[in-house]
Amino acid sequence: MITLPTLITLTSTVSIEFTVDVSSIPIPQLTFVVGLIAINQRLLIASIKPGNSDGRINNDSLTIKSVLATKPAAPTNLKAEPDPEGENDIILTWVKPDDVGISGYLIYRSDRGDEPIANITSALQNDYIDRDLNSGKYTYTVRSYKTEALRSDPSNEASVIANPDTKAPQPPSLHPELKVVEKGIEITWDPSLSKDVVKYLIYRGASVNSLKLIGEVIQKSSFLDNNPPESGSYLYVVSAVDEAGNETKSLPSQIRRAVSGDKPQPNPFTPLSSDSRYNQVTFPITIVKGGEGSFTIKIYDLEGNLVFEKEAEEGIKEIRWNGKDMNDKYVNSGIYIYQASVGDKYKIGSIIVAK
């Protein structure tokens, strides 16, 4: 009987290793039974095995694995190669030993001494990528293991030179909708899929050829442009930068037309146009002077029928209308009346829809 040195709880993960002396004469089959007894001598389970064995949710994940207490065979034919696509990574491959008792592999690198750099917990895996290395020469070995104490001898050594990182990361994916908020323009994107990205750079310009850096973020996928242009057309681009300084830019956002002052722009507008600068009309909150509170736009036809209504979310400073009514159908060409209200203040004007 063995008394466990630590308390086992429902969330414990405990590894207990037994060494059993057996006959030197080969025996076709040996059966080992391990039981678990509480401190008060109450039998909890007669044999540790997968599944619920006593009707209580306290031992469902307990298992026992028996292995021969012999050193496992070492992996063979270890190879180390630089990443062929230009990353500063090393790709390791090896031949798995023909030993059914193996649980996994430990990866060693020359600059780390006896401390493994990775623990592969699958006996079926025979490769590993050592990522983001400084330039230089590295030597690797691999050991297989049955348990923490039963490790193989090292595999053959494999030496390789890690190259500088010349591969640019995958670009982020810019979200098409740029949100106008109280403090500026919010830009959002889906992060790069590359693992070595350390930051994102945000650019703004009148065209792709006139972009200027306006900011950077680390471990974020949004940026607030708190000083956008007051007028004119511009777009945004976001780039991903890896630890080696390689940079990849996203596709640009759609051209955005800055709207300020006390008029909706553009007016007239053409809903069926493929140009986003002219196929919707934008109402800035500054269209109503001195108002405080919710910002709402209502559009009426000349017969007084309400064809569109929208209230801006809190903090949003503009409302756009794409020329569709509340049934999601394009309205006819012609003159329409808008009513813009902010709190108890409002303004009335006209909009021309041209198809």
N, C-alpha and C positions, 0 to 999 in steps of 0.2 A: 504494500500500500504506500502510495506517495502522497504527501500533503502538498498541495499547490502553494507556491510562495505568494501569490497575489490573488485577490478576490475576482472571481468571474461574475460579470454582470450580463444582462441581456444584450448589451452592445459590445461586449468584449470580443476580441479576436486573439486567441491564445494558441501558441504552437508548443506542443509537448513532445519531446523526442525520447524514445525508449531504445535502449540497446539490449538485445535479447541474445543470449548464448544458445546455440542450437547444436545438434549433433553434427559431427564431422562426416557422418555417413549420410549420403543423399537421401532425402525423404521426399516422396512425391508431392505431399501437400502438408502445410502447417497452418493451423488456424489459431489466430490471436484474438482474444476478446478483451476489450478495455471497458471498464465500467466507471461510472461517475457517482460518487456518494457525497451527500451533504455532510456538513460538520456534525449534525445531530445523528449521523449514521443512517439517515433515510436514503434508500436507494433511489437515485434519480433516473438513471437509465442503466440497463443491464449491458448494453453494447452500443458503442458510439457508431452511428451509421447515418446516412442521409435520411431526411424526413422526420416526421413527428413520431417518436417511439413511446411516449408516455402520456399522450393526450393533453399536454400542456405546452404553451408556446414559450419554451425556454431552451430547447436544444435542437430546433429544426435544422440548423445549418452545421451541426457537428459532424465531422467525418473522421475516419481513420485511414491512413495510408501506410502500408508496410512496404519497405524497400530493403534490399540486401545491404548490410552495413559495409559495403565495399566502395572504394573510390570509383566514381564513374569514368568512362572513357572520355578523352579530350576531343574537342572538335578538331577537324583537319582541314587542310587546304584553305586556310584563312587568307583572304585577299583584301587589300585596301586600295581604293582608287579615288582620285579627286572627282568632284561632281562634273559631269561632261557639259553641263549647261552654263557653267561659269560661277556658280555659287561657291562660297568658301566652306564647303562641306566635304566630308570624307565618307564614302560609301563602303561599308564592310559586308562581306559575305563569307560564309564558311559551310563546310559539309557537316551535317549533324551526325553524331555518333549513333551506332546501332545499339542503343541501351534503353530498354523500356522504363527504367527507373528514373530517368532524368526529368527534372522539373523545370529547368531553365538554364540561362547562361549569364555570366558576368563578363562585362567588357572592361578591359584595362588599357590605359594609354600611358606612354612613357613618361610624360610630365606629371602624372598623378601618382606614381609609385605603386604601392600595394592597394590603393583605394580604387575600387571600380568606379567607372564613370557612368555605368548603366547596368540595370538588372532586368534582363529579359525573362519574364515570368511564363513564357510559353515554350515548351519543348519542341514545338513545331516550327518556330521562327528561326530563320537562318540568315538574317540580315539586320543591319542597323545603320542609321545615318548619324554621324557626329557633326553637328551643325555649328556654323558661325565661328570658325577657328581663325586665329591669327595666322598669317603666312609663316611657313616654316615646316620642318620635318617632324613627323610623328611616327611612333612605332606602337603597334597594337598587338594584344593577345586576347584570347577568349578562353574562359573556363566553363565547363558544364557543371551543374550541381544537382544532387538529389535532395539534400537538405542544407541548412545553413552550415553544418559542419562537414558534410560530405561533398567536397569539391574535387574536380579533376585536376590533373596537371595542366599547365598552360598549353595552349595550341602553339603551332608554329608562329613566329613573329612575322608581321607584315608592316613594312615601312612605306611611307608615302609623303610627298610634299604637298601641303595645302596651298592652293593658289589664292591670290587676292580675289575678293568678290567683285566680279565685273557684270553680274547679271542684275538688271534693274527689276524692282518688285512689280507685281501685277498692279495695275492702276485701280484706284478707288472708283466707285460708281456713284456719280453725282445724282442726287434726287432732282427731278425736273422742277418741282415746285419750290420757289423761293418765298419764304414767308416774311411779310412785312410786320414787324412787331414794334412795340413802343420805343425800343432803343435802337432800332435799325433794321437790317436785313439778316435773316437767319438762313445759313446755308447748311444743308445736311447731306450725308453720303453714306453708302455702304463701304465698310473698311476694305482695304486690300486683303486678298487671300494669302499673300506672302507672310511668312512667319517672322521675317527679320526687319519689318518696318518699325522705325523708331519715332517718326513724326510725319505730320501732314502740313504742306504749305498751301496757302490760299492766295490765288491771284485774281485780279480784276482788271478789266480793260475794255475799251470800245470795240476791240476785235482780238482774235487769237494772236495776232502779230504785235499787239500793243499792250500785252499783259504786264502788270506790275504787282510785285509781292506786297500783300497787305497784312499778312499775319501767318502764324503757325500754331498748331496744337499738338499735344502729345497724348496718346491713348484716348482720344476723343473722336467722334464722328460728326461734329457740328462746329460751326463758327458763327459768331455774331459780328457782322460788319456794321459798326456803330458810326461810320462816317461815309455813307454812300453818297454818290453824286446827287445834287439837287435837281438836275435836269440832264437830258440826253439819253443815249442808249449805251448799255454796257452788258458784259457777261462775266461769269465766274469760271475758274478752273481750279481744281484741287489736285495736288500731286502727292504721291507716297514716296518717302525717302527711307532707304535702309541704312544699316549701321555703317556701311562703307561710303555713303553719300550718293549712291545711285538713285536716280529720281525718275518717276514715271507719272505723266500728267493724265488726268481724267479727260473724257470728252467734255467740251465746254457746255455750260448751261445755255438755255435759250436766251436770245437777246432780250434784255429787260429794258423797258423804257421808263426812265425816272419820271414820276408824276408829282408835281407840287403845285401849290397855289390854290385857286378857288374855282377851277373848272375841271370837268371830266375830260380825259384824254384817251385816245384820239376821238374827235368828234367832227365829221362823221366817222363811223367804223364799219368794217365789212366782215360780218360773221363767217362767211364761207371762204375767206382768204386763208391760204396756208401759212401766211406770215403772222407769227404770234404778236408782232408789234401793232397789227391793224385789225385782227379778228376778234378783239374784245375791247371793251371800254373799261377804264379804271377810274373809280371815284375815290379820291383821297379824303381823309377825314378833315383836312384843312378846308374843304369846300364849305363847311359850316363854321362860322366864326363865333367864338364865345360859348360854345356848347360843352357840357360836361355830362358824361353818362354813356349809354349804349349808342353805337353807331349803326344806322339802318338806312338802306336804300330801297325805295319802292319805284317801280316803273309802270306807267299807265299808257294805254293807247289814247287816241284823240277822242274816243267815245267814253273815256273814264273807266275802262275796265283794267283791273290790276293784272298785269301779265308777269311780273317778277317782283320778288321781295326777298331780301336777305339781311340778316343782322350779323355784324362782325363779331368774331370771338373776342373775348377780353384781351386787350393788349394789341389787337390787330388794327392797323391804321389805314386800310384800304379795302374796298370791295370791287370785285370785277363782275362784269356781265358779258356773257358770250353771245347774246342775242337770242337765247332760248327762253320760252315761257315756262310756266311751272309744270307743264306736261312734257317737258324736255323736247319741244318742237321749236324750230326756228320761226321767229315772228316775220311778218311781211315787211318789205322795205317801207320806209316812211318816217314820219316824225313821231317821237314818243316823249312823254313828259316824265321827268324824274322828280322825286321828293327825297332829299337827303336830310336826315335828322340826327342830331347828336344831343341826347338828353331832351330838353324842352325847346331847343333851338332847331330851326329847319331852314332849308333853301329849296326853291323850285326852279327848274330849268328844263331845257329840251335837249334831246338826243336824236341824231339822224342815223337810221340804219340803212345802209346801202348794200344791196346784194350784187 
